[in-house]
Amino acid sequence: MAKEFELNEVEVWDGNYAASQALRQAQIDVVAAYPITPSTPIVEGYGAYVANGYVDGEFVMVESEHGAMSGCVGAAAAGGRVATATSSQGFALMVEVLYQASGMRLPIVLTVANRALAAPLNVRGDHSDMYLGRDSGWIQLDAFNAQEAYDMTLCAFRVGEHLDVRLPVMVHQDGFTTSHKAQNVYPIQDGTAYKFIGKYVPVDDMLDFSRPVTHGAQTEEDWHYEHKAKQHKALMDSRTVIDDVFAEFKELTGREYKRVESFMMEDAEVALVLLGSSVETAVLAAKQLREEEGIKVGIVAPRCFRPFPYDLVRDALDMPSLKSVCCMDKSAPGGAMGALFNEVSAAAYSTNARPMMTNYVYGLGGRDFSVDEAKRIMKEQKAHADAGHITTDIQQFSGLRGPKLGFFQTRRG
Amino acid sequence: MSKGLKGNENRGIRELGAEEMVGWDEVTQGVVLNSFVGESENAAFLKPEERVYNDFNSYTATVASWRIIKPVYNRDVCIDCQNCWVWCPDTSIVSRDKQMLGIDYDHCKGCGVCVEVCPTNPKSLLMFGETEDNDAALAAWPEKKKKEK
């Protein structure tokens, strides 16, 4: 029987430590992991809990991240609660198996400390790895700080393992900015946490010898399409389960989460849409700008990146006062508009407000995103709103040295 | 052909891929396929003809149409060494109590491995055209070869 870990009402934890504590409280059966910066302390901490008797499960050391996720798929198909952690290149190496995990409907939890993808080689945080996972069929929850890294990881087990969902879940936090920044975290005690997550309920587990089962069967054009459609529906329908789990979590802790967090949107004339730790920077900038210059700025932050909350993004943006919205992508878009811009614009297109939509690429490879820069972008949005049309290129780059870089101009106004 | 050789009534009842094409709402979660109908704790201890195979188990599908040549088995020469049973990649050699009985033509794909590994002289398994009659093939079985000096 695992030992109970003594926790204070408030602890000083960084995002990695918070995530590893949440994994410990979930009493996972198998963690198969390969370390990579900046997520290493998550599984390093977990390994210590196993070694010191705080976890009853197995810690499997593997030869690569491909092996780590493969081990997770095998253990999950066998019928265990399974989790791991990774970042960046390790995430990229996992990608093939991520699709296996979701297609096989295995509720694995993957904690990701977001980091840039090489080349150039870079260990700092941006959202390249998170974006790389967006078509993989996983649920993707985004934590903006260490407390949320803890909370989202606890919620991830509940969401993924729900019998109507049975899909793997990623919990993202920003590499270094969140993963290595110590903050006050209010944990819940072991017994309460485990009661919230609940005992693992296996489905079609291979260790049930009374019902021999084949996992990972091959299908061709005759069956593949139907299975992918069923999987997509489960992912889309997980929205209500996520809402329910968040509601239950609020009852337990008082901390309220939504699939889309929005701040000061009720009377907003301009808005920024962004993800991760930058949300807190933007909220601070918006508050200051409201006080300093009276510009009515709001912030929209999808906490749930997948399934993409088309419904709630649309609700957040359907404000009669809203004129101009800037979507900020912290990932090199590789020859397109940013993914967040594309998806949020699609949602905004079906609103009555139909605000002007612009795109900023920012923060690549860990480039700092300051409050001042956030304010500059907000003021630029206000200029669009006043002019009645987009006065700059539609896609621009924030915090980039050298000549101004931008693409495409509006045909409205 | 002894198509029903030690097979239950579900063996090879349809072409592979001819199963009922249900819609997305009826496919299994995660492409999971159950091998048997209901509880089957002791399946490993049952002979194939005693198991209740599921419709999606390949046991119930036939792939005979994939074959253009087939192995024919000659009981008179066979020494029951079980080499073919061990090597067959599709468990299509039927043997009970270490006595070779014949070939499961529903699942044999005509690869010829059984013929290759047969140690007798002449061989107890030989490949013939798919349309050739088994009795005619047996009647024309080659004689024992003399050792070359």
HADDOCK unambig.tbl for C-alpha pairs under 7 A between the chains (distance, minus, plus):
assign (segid A and resid 103 and name CA) (segid B and resid 30 and name CA) 5.65 0.50 0.50
assign (segid A and resid 104 and name CA) (segid B and resid 30 and name CA) 3.98 0.50 0.50
assign (segid A and resid 104 and name CA) (segid B and resid 31 and name CA) 6.50 0.50 0.50
assign (segid A and resid 105 and name CA) (segid B and resid 29 and name CA) 6.85 0.50 0.50
assign (segid A and resid 105 and name CA) (segid B and resid 30 and name CA) 4.87 0.50 0.50
assign (segid A and resid 209 and name CA) (segid B and resid 41 and name CA) 5.66 0.50 0.50
assign (segid A and resid 210 and name CA) (segid B and resid 39 and name CA) 5.21 0.50 0.50
assign (segid A and resid 210 and name CA) (segid B and resid 40 and name CA) 4.91 0.50 0.50
assign (segid A and resid 210 and name CA) (segid B and resid 41 and name CA) 3.79 0.50 0.50
assign (segid A and resid 211 and name CA) (segid B and resid 34 and name CA) 6.87 0.50 0.50
assign (segid A and resid 211 and name CA) (segid B and resid 39 and name CA) 5.67 0.50 0.50
assign (segid A and resid 211 and name CA) (segid B and resid 40 and name CA) 6.00 0.50 0.50
assign (segid A and resid 211 and name CA) (segid B and resid 41 and name CA) 6.87 0.50 0.50
assign (segid A and resid 212 and name CA) (segid B and resid 34 and name CA) 6.11 0.50 0.50
assign (segid A and resid 212 and name CA) (segid B and resid 35 and name CA) 5.90 0.50 0.50
assign (segid A and resid 213 and name CA) (segid B and resid 32 and name CA) 6.73 0.50 0.50
assign (segid A and resid 213 and name CA) (segid B and resid 33 and name CA) 5.62 0.50 0.50
assign (segid A and resid 213 and name CA) (segid B and resid 34 and name CA) 4.46 0.50 0.50
assign (segid A and resid 213 and name CA) (segid B and resid 35 and name CA) 5.85 0.50 0.50
assign (segid A and resid 214 and name CA) (segid B and resid 32 and name CA) 5.68 0.50 0.50
assign (segid A and resid 214 and name CA) (segid B and resid 33 and name CA) 4.96 0.50 0.50
assign (segid A and resid 214 and name CA) (segid B and resid 34 and name CA) 6.22 0.50 0.50
assign (segid A and resid 215 and name CA) (segid B and resid 31 and name CA) 6.82 0.50 0.50
assign (segid A and resid 215 and name CA) (segid B and resid 32 and name CA) 5.12 0.50 0.50
assign (segid A and resid 215 and name CA) (segid B and resid 33 and name CA) 6.83 0.50 0.50
assign (segid A and resid 216 and name CA) (segid B and resid 31 and name CA) 6.56 0.50 0.50
assign (segid A and resid 217 and name CA) (segid B and resid 31 and name CA) 6.17 0.50 0.50
assign (segid A and resid 226 and name CA) (segid B and resid 23 and name CA) 6.43 0.50 0.50
assign (segid A and resid 226 and name CA) (segid B and resid 24 and name CA) 4.22 0.50 0.50
assign (segid A and resid 227 and name CA) (segid B and resid 24 and name CA) 6.17 0.50 0.50
assign (segid A and resid 227 and name CA) (segid B and resid 27 and name CA) 6.62 0.50 0.50
assign (segid A and resid 227 and name CA) (segid B and resid 31 and name CA) 6.84 0.50 0.50
assign (segid A and resid 229 and name CA) (segid B and resid 24 and name CA) 6.36 0.50 0.50
assign (segid A and resid 230 and name CA) (segid B and resid 24 and name CA) 5.60 0.50 0.50
assign (segid A and resid 230 and name CA) (segid B and resid 25 and name CA) 6.48 0.50 0.50
